Amino acid sequence: MTNREKLQDLLQDILLLDPSEFRFDLARDEVETWDSMSVVAIAVGVDETFGYHMSPDEAMRVSGVRDIIGILEEKGISFAE
C-alpha cells in the first residue's frame, strides 16, 4: 500500500468519507466532520501510520489534505505517485 493510499484510508475512516468523496485537494472547510476532535484523531493517526508526531501547532494549522502531505514530505515521507 502506498503512502497516498494509507493517508486516504486514514482520512476516510476519521472523517467518515466515502471513497468517492475523497480528493487530495480536499480542504477542511469542505468537510462537515473535520472538526477539532478530527484534528486530534488525524494527528494520532498520522503518528501511528507514518511514525511522525505532529505538534499541536502543526495539527491546528492543517487546512486540507495537501497540508498533511506537505508536513510529512518535509520529514522525508514520500507521496510521489
C-alpha positions in Angstrom: 0.0 0.0 0.0 1.4 3.4 -1.0 1.6 6.3 1.4 -1.1 8.1 -0.6 -3.4 5.1 -0.1 -2.6 4.9 3.6 -3.4 8.6 4.1 -6.6 8.3 2.1 -7.7 5.3 4.1 -6.9 7.1 7.4 -8.8 10.3 6.4 -11.8 8.4 5.0 -12.1 6.5 8.3 -11.7 9.5 10.6 -13.8 11.9 8.5 -16.4 9.3 7.6 -16.0 9.9 3.9 -16.9 7.5 1.1 -14.1 6.9 -1.4 -16.0 8.9 -4.0 -15.9 12.0 -1.7 -12.2 11.9 -1.0 -9.8 14.1 -3.0 -6.1 15.0 -2.3 -7.1 18.7 -2.7 -9.9 18.4 -0.2 -10.0 21.4 2.2 -11.0 21.3 5.9 -13.9 23.7 5.3 -15.4 21.4 2.7 -15.8 18.5 5.2 -18.5 18.9 7.9 -17.0 16.2 10.0 -13.5 17.8 10.1 -13.8 19.4 13.5 -11.4 19.8 16.5 -11.9 16.2 17.5 -11.0 15.1 14.0 -7.8 17.2 14.1 -6.7 15.2 17.2 -7.7 11.9 15.6 -5.7 12.8 12.4 -2.6 13.8 14.4 -2.8 10.4 16.3 -3.4 8.5 13.0 -0.5 10.2 11.3 1.7 9.2 14.2 0.5 5.6 14.1 0.6 5.3 10.3 3.6 7.3 9.4 5.6 7.5 12.6 5.6 11.3 12.7 4.2 13.0 15.8 2.6 16.3 14.7 3.0 19.2 17.1 -0.3 20.7 18.3 0.5 23.9 16.3 1.1 21.8 13.1 -2.2 19.9 13.6 -4.2 23.1 14.1 -2.6 24.8 11.0 -3.7 22.0 8.7 -6.3 23.4 6.4 -6.5 20.4 4.0 -5.1 17.1 2.8 -2.3 18.9 0.9 -1.1 20.4 4.2 -0.8 17.0 5.8 1.2 15.7 2.8 3.4 18.8 2.9 4.2 18.3 6.6 5.0 14.6 6.0 7.1 15.3 2.9 9.2 17.8 4.9 10.0 14.9 7.2 11.1 12.7 4.3 8.0 10.7 3.9 7.3 10.4 0.1 3.9 10.8 -1.5 5.1 10.5 -5.1 2.8 8.6 -7.3 
